[in-house]
Amino acid sequence: MNKILFNYLLINFLKTFLIVVFIIYCFGIILNLFEEIEFFKNSNVSIFTPLMLTSIFVPSMIIKLLPFIIFVSSMWFMVKIRNNKDLLTLKVYGYSNLKIFFILAFSSFILGWLILVIANPITSSMVKYYEKTKSQYARDIEHLVTFNNNGLWIKETINKGERIITATKPEKFSLIDVTIFHLNEKYNLNEKIVAKKADIKSNDWILSDVVVFKIVDGVFKKENLKNLKIKSIYDHEKITSLFNNSDTISFLELTVDYNNLLESGYYNKQFLNQSLHSMLSLPFFLFLMTAVASIVTMHTLRKTDNFKFIILGLIISVLIYYFKDLSIALGQTDRIPLILAIWSPVIALSLFTFIGILQINEK
């Protein structure tokens, strides 16, 4: 009997969770599809392209919303078994509030780890494909920064022409092995600059060990310079910020290739630490959000309290969202340590949960 009751709780809880995920996914498709159609309105593509891109983008959004999805799922499931008297039946067969709470909360905890290890690498790959595909249709972009196996590539519009910059890799506040091509309005090469290093702390780049090739009377002439200054719309902060998209980095990449990602120069340590600890906190968040939903709904068996639970659930979700957002903002501005900022909402919810467990255990 205990196994049957356990399976009933687990299977129906997961069914409720999947239903909520499906509903959120459908809403995400509808909302994001309009944005994609607007983006492709001047491109010669079928409706399949924005629909396909929307379908692969929404899953990453769902992972971001998982704490609140699991909260809604838990509230819905608990209210449902309370209204149809299943909660009372479970108690008759020896399932206390505390036991039900731990079954649901630990299920959410394990679900969080499965999502990090299995689903997150898939969604991160999908986001990479999403961004790569959209960049191919961004023909009206005058300025572009990207990187691939050949290094960093920058395109920017300058006076009467274009500038193409390529570098092997970033290194702290510099670019290594830099090559700059200056093209005229007809995309003919006017000048080529080769430098071993470029200091890009500010928009005024300082190139070191420079060789300049200029076209004079149809012939390239070579000039060696110790230093050369050029002005760009990009600096170190702006370039690195373009790659700080946590959706494109999976949990497995962060744990296995953390040092390689840091040494690549495209990601700073603060961003990688924030992404890693945000992901690590996800299973604990799911556990605690399920716990909060269980605590709120287990205080009474009366159906008349359903509306009160819905309002209370919305208020709790909003408060947790803003507390989490505020905490991370304080960490990013160095008001408090970043790691503490990420884990502060978890610690606060843990204290609330501990008090709530003591109360529902008495009922």
VEXNUFI-694869 format. One record per residue (C-alpha): x, y, z; residue in three letters. Coordinates in steps of 0.1 Angstrom, whole numbers, padded with zeros to 4 digits, always signed. Example, Ala and Ser with C-alpha at 12.3 -4.5 7.8 and 13.67 -1.06 7.14 Angstrom:
2
+-------+-------+-------+------+
:     x :     y :     z : rest :
+-------+-------+-------+------+
: +0123 : -0045 : +0078 :  ALA :
: +0137 : -0011 : +0071 :  SER :
+-------+-------+-------+------+
This chain:
363
+-------+-------+-------+------+
:     x :     y :     z : rest :
+-------+-------+-------+------+
: +0000 : +0000 : +0000 :  MET :
: +0028 : +0024 : +0009 :  ASN :
: +0044 : +0019 : -0026 :  LYS :
: +0011 : +0025 : -0043 :  ILE :
: +0005 : +0057 : -0024 :  LEU :
: +0041 : +0069 : -0030 :  PHE :
: +0037 : +0062 : -0068 :  ASN :
: +0004 : +0081 : -0067 :  TYR :
: +0020 : +0111 : -0052 :  LEU :
: +0051 : +0111 : -0074 :  LEU :
: +0034 : +0104 : -0107 :  ILE :
: +0005 : +0128 : -0103 :  ASN :
: +0029 : +0155 : -0090 :  PHE :
: +0051 : +0151 : -0121 :  LEU :
: +0020 : +0151 : -0144 :  LYS :
: +0009 : +0184 : -0129 :  THR :
: +0044 : +0198 : -0134 :  PHE :
: +0045 : +0187 : -0170 :  LEU :
: +0010 : +0203 : -0176 :  ILE :
: +0022 : +0236 : -0162 :  VAL :
: +0054 : +0234 : -0183 :  VAL :
: +0033 : +0227 : -0214 :  PHE :
: +0010 : +0257 : -0207 :  ILE :
: +0040 : +0280 : -0202 :  ILE :
: +0056 : +0267 : -0233 :  TYR :
: +0025 : +0274 : -0254 :  CYS :
: +0023 : +0309 : -0240 :  PHE :
: +0060 : +0314 : -0247 :  GLY :
: +0056 : +0303 : -0283 :  ILE :
: +0027 : +0327 : -0289 :  ILE :
: +0045 : +0357 : -0273 :  LEU :
: +0079 : +0351 : -0288 :  ASN :
: +0065 : +0343 : -0322 :  LEU :
: +0053 : +0378 : -0328 :  PHE :
: +0088 : +0391 : -0320 :  GLU :
: +0104 : +0367 : -0344 :  GLU :
: +0079 : +0375 : -0372 :  ILE :
: +0087 : +0412 : -0367 :  GLU :
: +0125 : +0405 : -0370 :  PHE :
: +0121 : +0385 : -0402 :  PHE :
: +0094 : +0407 : -0418 :  LYS :
: +0119 : +0421 : -0444 :  ASN :
: +0136 : +0388 : -0450 :  SER :
: +0126 : +0362 : -0476 :  ASN :
: +0118 : +0334 : -0453 :  VAL :
: +0088 : +0312 : -0447 :  SER :
: +0068 : +0312 : -0415 :  ILE :
: +0086 : +0279 : -0406 :  PHE :
: +0119 : +0298 : -0397 :  THR :
: +0105 : +0321 : -0370 :  PRO :
: +0083 : +0293 : -0357 :  LEU :
: +0114 : +0270 : -0355 :  MET :
: +0135 : +0296 : -0338 :  LEU :
: +0108 : +0303 : -0313 :  THR :
: +0104 : +0266 : -0305 :  SER :
: +0141 : +0262 : -0297 :  ILE :
: +0143 : +0295 : -0277 :  PHE :
: +0114 : +0290 : -0253 :  VAL :
: +0129 : +0260 : -0235 :  PRO :
: +0158 : +0281 : -0221 :  SER :
: +0132 : +0306 : -0209 :  MET :
: +0113 : +0278 : -0191 :  ILE :
: +0145 : +0268 : -0172 :  ILE :
: +0148 : +0304 : -0160 :  LYS :
: +0112 : +0302 : -0147 :  LEU :
: +0115 : +0268 : -0132 :  LEU :
: +0114 : +0279 : -0095 :  PRO :
: +0081 : +0296 : -0102 :  PHE :
: +0068 : +0269 : -0124 :  ILE :
: +0075 : +0243 : -0097 :  ILE :
: +0058 : +0266 : -0071 :  PHE :
: +0026 : +0269 : -0093 :  VAL :
: +0027 : +0231 : -0099 :  SER :
: +0030 : +0223 : -0062 :  SER :
: +0002 : +0247 : -0053 :  MET :
: -0020 : +0233 : -0080 :  TRP :
: -0013 : +0197 : -0070 :  PHE :
: -0017 : +0203 : -0033 :  MET :
: -0050 : +0222 : -0037 :  VAL :
: -0063 : +0194 : -0060 :  LYS :
: -0056 : +0165 : -0036 :  ILE :
: -0070 : +0186 : -0008 :  ARG :
: -0102 : +0194 : -0026 :  ASN :
: -0109 : +0158 : -0037 :  ASN :
: -0101 : +0145 : -0002 :  LYS :
: -0071 : +0125 : -0013 :  ASP :
: -0050 : +0144 : +0012 :  LEU :
: -0073 : +0132 : +0040 :  LEU :
: -0071 : +0096 : +0026 :  THR :
: -0033 : +0098 : +0026 :  LEU :
: -0034 : +0108 : +0062 :  LYS :
: -0057 : +0079 : +0071 :  VAL :
: -0031 : +0055 : +0056 :  TYR :
: -0003 : +0070 : +0077 :  GLY :
: +0010 : +0097 : +0054 :  TYR :
: +0016 : +0127 : +0076 :  SER :
: +0020 : +0163 : +0063 :  ASN :
: +0057 : +0160 : +0069 :  LEU :
: +0061 : +0128 : +0049 :  LYS :
: +0041 : +0142 : +0020 :  ILE :
: +0061 : +0174 : +0021 :  PHE :
: +0094 : +0155 : +0019 :  PHE :
: +0083 : +0133 : -0009 :  ILE :
: +0073 : +0163 : -0031 :  LEU :
: +0102 : +0185 : -0021 :  ALA :
: +0129 : +0158 : -0027 :  PHE :
: +0112 : +0150 : -0060 :  SER :
: +0117 : +0186 : -0070 :  SER :
: +0153 : +0186 : -0058 :  PHE :
: +0161 : +0155 : -0079 :  ILE :
: +0143 : +0170 : -0108 :  LEU :
: +0164 : +0201 : -0106 :  GLY :
: +0196 : +0180 : -0109 :  TRP :
: +0182 : +0161 : -0138 :  LEU :
: +0174 : +0193 : -0156 :  ILE :
: +0209 : +0207 : -0150 :  LEU :
: +0227 : +0176 : -0162 :  VAL :
: +0204 : +0165 : -0190 :  ILE :
: +0181 : +0193 : -0202 :  ALA :
: +0204 : +0223 : -0197 :  ASN :
: +0232 : +0212 : -0221 :  PRO :
: +0205 : +0207 : -0248 :  ILE :
: +0189 : +0241 : -0242 :  THR :
: +0223 : +0258 : -0243 :  SER :
: +0231 : +0242 : -0276 :  SER :
: +0196 : +0253 : -0289 :  MET :
: +0203 : +0289 : -0278 :  VAL :
: +0237 : +0289 : -0296 :  LYS :
: +0220 : +0277 : -0328 :  TYR :
: +0192 : +0303 : -0323 :  TYR :
: +0217 : +0332 : -0320 :  GLU :
: +0239 : +0319 : -0349 :  LYS :
: +0209 : +0316 : -0372 :  THR :
: +0195 : +0350 : -0364 :  LYS :
: +0229 : +0366 : -0369 :  SER :
: +0229 : +0353 : -0405 :  GLN :
: +0198 : +0373 : -0412 :  TYR :
: +0209 : +0405 : -0395 :  ALA :
: +0220 : +0422 : -0427 :  ARG :
: +0212 : +0457 : -0415 :  ASP :
: +0238 : +0454 : -0386 :  ILE :
: +0266 : +0479 : -0392 :  GLU :
: +0286 : +0467 : -0362 :  HIS :
: +0291 : +0431 : -0354 :  LEU :
: +0313 : +0411 : -0329 :  VAL :
: +0317 : +0374 : -0331 :  THR :
: +0342 : +0347 : -0323 :  PHE :
: +0348 : +0312 : -0337 :  ASN :
: +0376 : +0287 : -0341 :  ASN :
: +0396 : +0313 : -0360 :  ASN :
: +0395 : +0338 : -0331 :  GLY :
: +0377 : +0371 : -0325 :  LEU :
: +0361 : +0391 : -0354 :  TRP :
: +0349 : +0426 : -0353 :  ILE :
: +0332 : +0446 : -0380 :  LYS :
: +0325 : +0483 : -0376 :  GLU :
: +0315 : +0512 : -0399 :  THR :
: +0340 : +0541 : -0401 :  ILE :
: +0342 : +0573 : -0421 :  ASN :
: +0339 : +0564 : -0458 :  LYS :
: +0343 : +0527 : -0454 :  GLY :
: +0344 : +0496 : -0432 :  GLU :
: +0369 : +0482 : -0407 :  ARG :
: +0374 : +0445 : -0401 :  ILE :
: +0394 : +0435 : -0370 :  ILE :
: +0405 : +0400 : -0362 :  THR :
: +0425 : +0387 : -0332 :  ALA :
: +0437 : +0353 : -0321 :  THR :
: +0424 : +0358 : -0285 :  LYS :
: +0418 : +0383 : -0257 :  PRO :
: +0442 : +0384 : -0229 :  GLU :
: +0431 : +0405 : -0198 :  LYS :
: +0426 : +0440 : -0213 :  PHE :
: +0443 : +0433 : -0246 :  SER :
: +0439 : +0415 : -0279 :  LEU :
: +0467 : +0392 : -0292 :  ILE :
: +0479 : +0390 : -0328 :  ASP :
: +0457 : +0416 : -0342 :  VAL :
: +0450 : +0422 : -0379 :  THR :
: +0430 : +0452 : -0391 :  ILE :
: +0416 : +0457 : -0426 :  PHE :
: +0404 : +0491 : -0437 :  HIS :
: +0380 : +0490 : -0467 :  LEU :
: +0366 : +0518 : -0488 :  ASN :
: +0330 : +0523 : -0497 :  GLU :
: +0334 : +0498 : -0526 :  LYS :
: +0349 : +0472 : -0502 :  TYR :
: +0383 : +0475 : -0517 :  ASN :
: +0413 : +0472 : -0494 :  LEU :
: +0430 : +0505 : -0486 :  ASN :
: +0451 : +0496 : -0456 :  GLU :
: +0462 : +0466 : -0436 :  LYS :
: +0476 : +0468 : -0400 :  ILE :
: +0492 : +0440 : -0382 :  VAL :
: +0501 : +0442 : -0345 :  ALA :
: +0513 : +0418 : -0319 :  LYS :
: +0491 : +0433 : -0292 :  LYS :
: +0463 : +0459 : -0288 :  ALA :
: +0454 : +0475 : -0255 :  ASP :
: +0416 : +0479 : -0255 :  ILE :
: +0409 : +0493 : -0220 :  LYS :
: +0392 : +0523 : -0236 :  SER :
: +0379 : +0532 : -0271 :  ASN :
: +0413 : +0545 : -0279 :  ASP :
: +0432 : +0513 : -0288 :  TRP :
: +0469 : +0513 : -0285 :  ILE :
: +0486 : +0489 : -0309 :  LEU :
: +0521 : +0476 : -0301 :  SER :
: +0548 : +0463 : -0326 :  ASP :
: +0529 : +0475 : -0356 :  VAL :
: +0534 : +0469 : -0393 :  VAL :
: +0512 : +0491 : -0416 :  VAL :
: +0506 : +0482 : -0453 :  PHE :
: +0493 : +0511 : -0473 :  LYS :
: +0484 : +0512 : -0510 :  ILE :
: +0503 : +0540 : -0527 :  VAL :
: +0500 : +0542 : -0565 :  ASP :
: +0485 : +0507 : -0566 :  GLY :
: +0514 : +0492 : -0546 :  VAL :
: +0516 : +0481 : -0510 :  PHE :
: +0542 : +0500 : -0490 :  LYS :
: +0553 : +0487 : -0456 :  LYS :
: +0559 : +0509 : -0425 :  GLU :
: +0570 : +0496 : -0391 :  ASN :
: +0558 : +0514 : -0360 :  LEU :
: +0564 : +0508 : -0323 :  LYS :
: +0529 : +0521 : -0313 :  ASN :
: +0498 : +0532 : -0331 :  LEU :
: +0465 : +0546 : -0318 :  LYS :
: +0432 : +0539 : -0334 :  ILE :
: +0397 : +0548 : -0322 :  LYS :
: +0370 : +0521 : -0320 :  SER :
: +0334 : +0521 : -0308 :  ILE :
: +0344 : +0490 : -0288 :  TYR :
: +0364 : +0486 : -0256 :  ASP :
: +0372 : +0456 : -0234 :  HIS :
: +0341 : +0459 : -0213 :  GLU :
: +0318 : +0462 : -0243 :  LYS :
: +0333 : +0433 : -0261 :  ILE :
: +0333 : +0409 : -0232 :  THR :
: +0297 : +0418 : -0223 :  SER :
: +0285 : +0407 : -0257 :  LEU :
: +0295 : +0371 : -0248 :  PHE :
: +0282 : +0371 : -0213 :  ASN :
: +0250 : +0351 : -0221 :  ASN :
: +0246 : +0324 : -0195 :  SER :
: +0220 : +0307 : -0217 :  ASP :
: +0247 : +0296 : -0241 :  THR :
: +0269 : +0280 : -0214 :  ILE :
: +0257 : +0247 : -0200 :  SER :
: +0261 : +0234 : -0165 :  PHE :
: +0285 : +0207 : -0177 :  LEU :
: +0306 : +0232 : -0195 :  GLU :
: +0310 : +0253 : -0164 :  LEU :
: +0319 : +0224 : -0142 :  THR :
: +0342 : +0206 : -0166 :  VAL :
: +0357 : +0234 : -0186 :  ASP :
: +0356 : +0263 : -0161 :  TYR :
: +0394 : +0270 : -0164 :  ASN :
: +0394 : +0268 : -0202 :  ASN :
: +0364 : +0292 : -0204 :  LEU :
: +0382 : +0316 : -0181 :  LEU :
: +0415 : +0314 : -0200 :  GLU :
: +0398 : +0320 : -0234 :  SER :
: +0394 : +0356 : -0223 :  GLY :
: +0358 : +0359 : -0236 :  TYR :
: +0343 : +0354 : -0201 :  TYR :
: +0353 : +0371 : -0169 :  ASN :
: +0355 : +0353 : -0135 :  LYS :
: +0326 : +0372 : -0120 :  GLN :
: +0303 : +0361 : -0149 :  PHE :
: +0313 : +0325 : -0147 :  LEU :
: +0310 : +0323 : -0109 :  ASN :
: +0275 : +0339 : -0111 :  GLN :
: +0264 : +0315 : -0138 :  SER :
: +0278 : +0284 : -0120 :  LEU :
: +0263 : +0293 : -0086 :  HIS :
: +0230 : +0303 : -0101 :  SER :
: +0228 : +0269 : -0117 :  MET :
: +0239 : +0251 : -0085 :  LEU :
: +0213 : +0269 : -0065 :  SER :
: +0185 : +0257 : -0089 :  LEU :
: +0178 : +0223 : -0072 :  PRO :
: +0177 : +0239 : -0038 :  PHE :
: +0153 : +0266 : -0051 :  PHE :
: +0130 : +0239 : -0065 :  LEU :
: +0131 : +0221 : -0032 :  PHE :
: +0123 : +0253 : -0012 :  LEU :
: +0096 : +0265 : -0036 :  MET :
: +0078 : +0232 : -0034 :  THR :
: +0082 : +0234 : +0004 :  ALA :
: +0067 : +0268 : +0006 :  VAL :
: +0037 : +0257 : -0016 :  ALA :
: +0032 : +0226 : +0006 :  SER :
: +0034 : +0246 : +0038 :  ILE :
: +0009 : +0272 : +0026 :  VAL :
: -0017 : +0247 : +0014 :  THR :
: -0014 : +0222 : +0043 :  MET :
: -0027 : +0245 : +0070 :  HIS :
: -0063 : +0237 : +0063 :  THR :
: -0086 : +0212 : +0044 :  LEU :
: -0114 : +0237 : +0037 :  ARG :
: -0122 : +0243 : +0000 :  LYS :
: -0133 : +0279 : +0008 :  THR :
: -0096 : +0289 : +0012 :  ASP :
: -0087 : +0282 : -0025 :  ASN :
: -0090 : +0319 : -0035 :  PHE :
: -0069 : +0329 : -0005 :  LYS :
: -0042 : +0304 : -0015 :  PHE :
: -0041 : +0317 : -0051 :  ILE :
: -0036 : +0353 : -0039 :  ILE :
: -0011 : +0343 : -0013 :  LEU :
: +0008 : +0323 : -0039 :  GLY :
: +0010 : +0352 : -0063 :  LEU :
: +0022 : +0375 : -0036 :  ILE :
: +0049 : +0350 : -0025 :  ILE :
: +0061 : +0345 : -0061 :  SER :
: +0064 : +0383 : -0067 :  VAL :
: +0083 : +0388 : -0033 :  LEU :
: +0107 : +0360 : -0040 :  ILE :
: +0114 : +0372 : -0075 :  TYR :
: +0122 : +0407 : -0064 :  TYR :
: +0142 : +0396 : -0035 :  PHE :
: +0163 : +0373 : -0057 :  LYS :
: +0167 : +0401 : -0083 :  ASP :
: +0177 : +0427 : -0057 :  LEU :
: +0201 : +0403 : -0040 :  SER :
: +0219 : +0396 : -0073 :  ILE :
: +0220 : +0433 : -0081 :  ALA :
: +0237 : +0440 : -0048 :  LEU :
: +0263 : +0413 : -0056 :  GLY :
: +0270 : +0426 : -0091 :  GLN :
: +0277 : +0461 : -0076 :  THR :
: +0300 : +0446 : -0049 :  ASP :
: +0277 : +0457 : -0021 :  ARG :
: +0278 : +0422 : -0008 :  ILE :
: +0299 : +0392 : -0020 :  PRO :
: +0284 : +0378 : -0053 :  LEU :
: +0283 : +0342 : -0040 :  ILE :
: +0264 : +0353 : -0009 :  LEU :
: +0240 : +0374 : -0030 :  ALA :
: +0231 : +0343 : -0051 :  ILE :
: +0226 : +0320 : -0021 :  TRP :
: +0209 : +0346 : +0002 :  SER :
: +0173 : +0339 : -0012 :  PRO :
: +0180 : +0302 : -0006 :  VAL :
: +0191 : +0308 : +0029 :  ILE :
: +0161 : +0331 : +0037 :  ALA :
: +0137 : +0306 : +0022 :  LEU :
: +0153 : +0278 : +0042 :  SER :
: +0146 : +0296 : +0075 :  LEU :
: +0110 : +0302 : +0065 :  PHE :
: +0106 : +0265 : +0054 :  THR :
: +0121 : +0253 : +0087 :  PHE :
: +0095 : +0273 : +0107 :  ILE :
: +0067 : +0261 : +0084 :  GLY :
: +0077 : +0225 : +0087 :  ILE :
: +0074 : +0227 : +0125 :  LEU :
: +0039 : +0241 : +0121 :  GLN :
: +0025 : +0216 : +0096 :  ILE :
: +0040 : +0187 : +0115 :  ASN :
: +0017 : +0196 : +0144 :  GLU :
: -0014 : +0194 : +0122 :  LYS :
+-------+-------+-------+------+
